[in-house]
Amino acid sequence: MNKIIQEKPIGGENRASIGFSDSTTPLYDDELFACAPGEKFVVFFLSGKLYGIPAREVAEVSQPLPVAALPNAPEWLLGIGNLRGEIIAIANLPKIIGENSPVLTAKTKLIVLKAKNYDTAIAFPIDKLSEIIAEHDKNFEAAGENESPFVYAKFTHQSNVVRLIDSGKLLTSIAINYS
């Protein structure tokens, strides 16, 4: 049985945090965390900035996979990988959103998105995983003009700005513009 470690709540009554496990089940189904108020976000570091993606859109977080580069692939595609027998596309998220490319370290993780309307699951490497947090949308600010078009909102968490990525817009853009 996979074990999810419950951590202490952070930053007030309307926020909660949970640790990660090697689970292949969705990260947001844990009973203790499901009752936390607000929407749940997987928060991660990318190019020294904090980003978040709604937990309901994340299939899993895993260790990096060996990536097979494809000839004549678009710049956004690092290659393909084999995740337990399923071929997945590995996207270069920093390239897509206008950040520096990630440097693979021992803390690098792979976020696999739920790609319901696509033939292949899409994943992207991140510099480091932070946590899962619950946040109310009343605390969101509109994304600034200097943000990537894939960042739809931001909020402050422990004195850091968390930029929220619209994975639907991201996946649609990849499908339309980079096919």
Residue pairs with C-beta under 8 A, 6 or more apart in sequence:
2 21
2 22
2 23
2 24
2 25
3 21
4 18
4 19
4 20
4 21
4 23
4 30
4 33
5 18
5 19
5 20
5 21
6 18
6 19
6 30
6 32
6 33
7 17
7 18
7 19
7 131
8 17
9 15
9 16
9 17
9 36
10 16
10 17
10 133
10 157
10 158
11 157
11 158
14 37
14 38
14 134
14 135
14 136
14 139
15 36
15 38
15 133
15 134
15 135
15 157
16 33
16 36
16 133
16 134
17 131
17 132
17 133
18 27
18 30
18 32
18 33
18 131
18 132
19 131
20 27
20 61
20 129
20 132
22 62
23 60
24 60
24 84
26 55
26 56
26 58
26 59
26 60
27 40
27 42
27 55
27 58
27 60
27 61
27 132
28 34
28 40
28 55
28 56
28 58
28 132
33 40
33 132
33 134
36 134
37 134
37 136
38 134
38 135
38 136
38 137
39 54
39 55
39 134
39 135
39 136
39 137
40 54
40 55
40 56
40 132
40 133
40 134
41 52
41 53
41 54
41 55
41 132
41 133
41 134
41 135
41 162
41 164
42 52
42 53
42 54
42 55
42 58
42 61
42 111
42 129
42 132
43 50
43 51
43 52
43 129
43 130
43 131
43 132
43 133
43 157
43 162
44 50
44 51
44 52
44 53
44 109
44 111
44 126
44 127
44 128
44 129
44 130
45 51
45 126
45 127
45 128
45 129
45 130
46 93
46 94
46 99
46 102
46 126
46 127
47 94
47 99
47 100
47 102
47 127
48 127
49 99
49 161
49 163
50 130
50 157
50 160
50 161
50 162
50 163
51 126
51 151
51 162
51 163
51 164
51 165
52 133
52 162
52 163
52 164
52 165
53 111
53 113
53 164
53 165
53 167
54 164
54 167
55 132
56 114
57 113
57 114
57 167
57 168
58 111
58 112
58 113
58 114
59 112
59 113
59 114
59 121
60 112
61 109
61 110
61 111
61 112
61 129
62 83
62 109
62 110
62 112
62 123
63 109
63 110
64 104
64 108
64 109
64 110
64 125
65 81
65 82
65 83
65 88
65 90
65 110
65 123
66 81
66 82
67 78
67 79
67 80
67 81
67 90
68 79
68 80
68 81
69 78
69 79
70 77
70 79
70 80
73 79
74 178
75 92
75 95
76 91
76 92
76 95
76 96
76 174
76 178
77 89
77 90
77 91
77 92
77 178
78 90
78 91
78 92
78 125
79 90
80 87
80 88
80 89
80 90
80 120
81 87
81 88
81 90
81 110
81 123
82 88
83 112
83 121
83 123
86 121
87 120
88 112
88 120
88 121
88 122
88 123
89 120
89 121
89 122
89 123
90 110
90 123
90 124
90 125
91 122
91 123
91 124
91 174
92 101
92 124
93 99
93 102
93 124
93 125
93 126
93 170
94 100
94 101
94 102
95 101
96 150
96 170
96 173
96 174
97 148
97 150
97 151
97 165
97 170
98 148
99 148
102 108
102 125
102 126
102 127
103 127
104 125
105 127
105 128
107 127
107 128
107 129
108 125
108 126
108 127
108 128
109 125
109 126
109 128
109 129
110 123
110 124
110 125
110 126
111 123
111 124
111 126
112 121
112 122
112 123
113 121
113 122
113 123
113 124
113 167
113 171
114 121
115 121
115 122
115 171
117 171
118 171
118 175
122 171
122 174
133 157
133 162
135 155
135 157
135 162
137 153
139 155
139 156
140 153
140 154
140 155
140 164
141 153
141 154
141 155
142 153
143 151
143 152
143 153
143 154
143 163
143 164
144 154
147 154
147 163
148 163
149 169
150 165
150 166
150 169
150 170
150 173
151 163
151 164
151 165
151 166
152 164
152 165
152 166
152 169
153 164
154 161
154 162
154 163
154 164
155 161
155 162
155 164
156 162
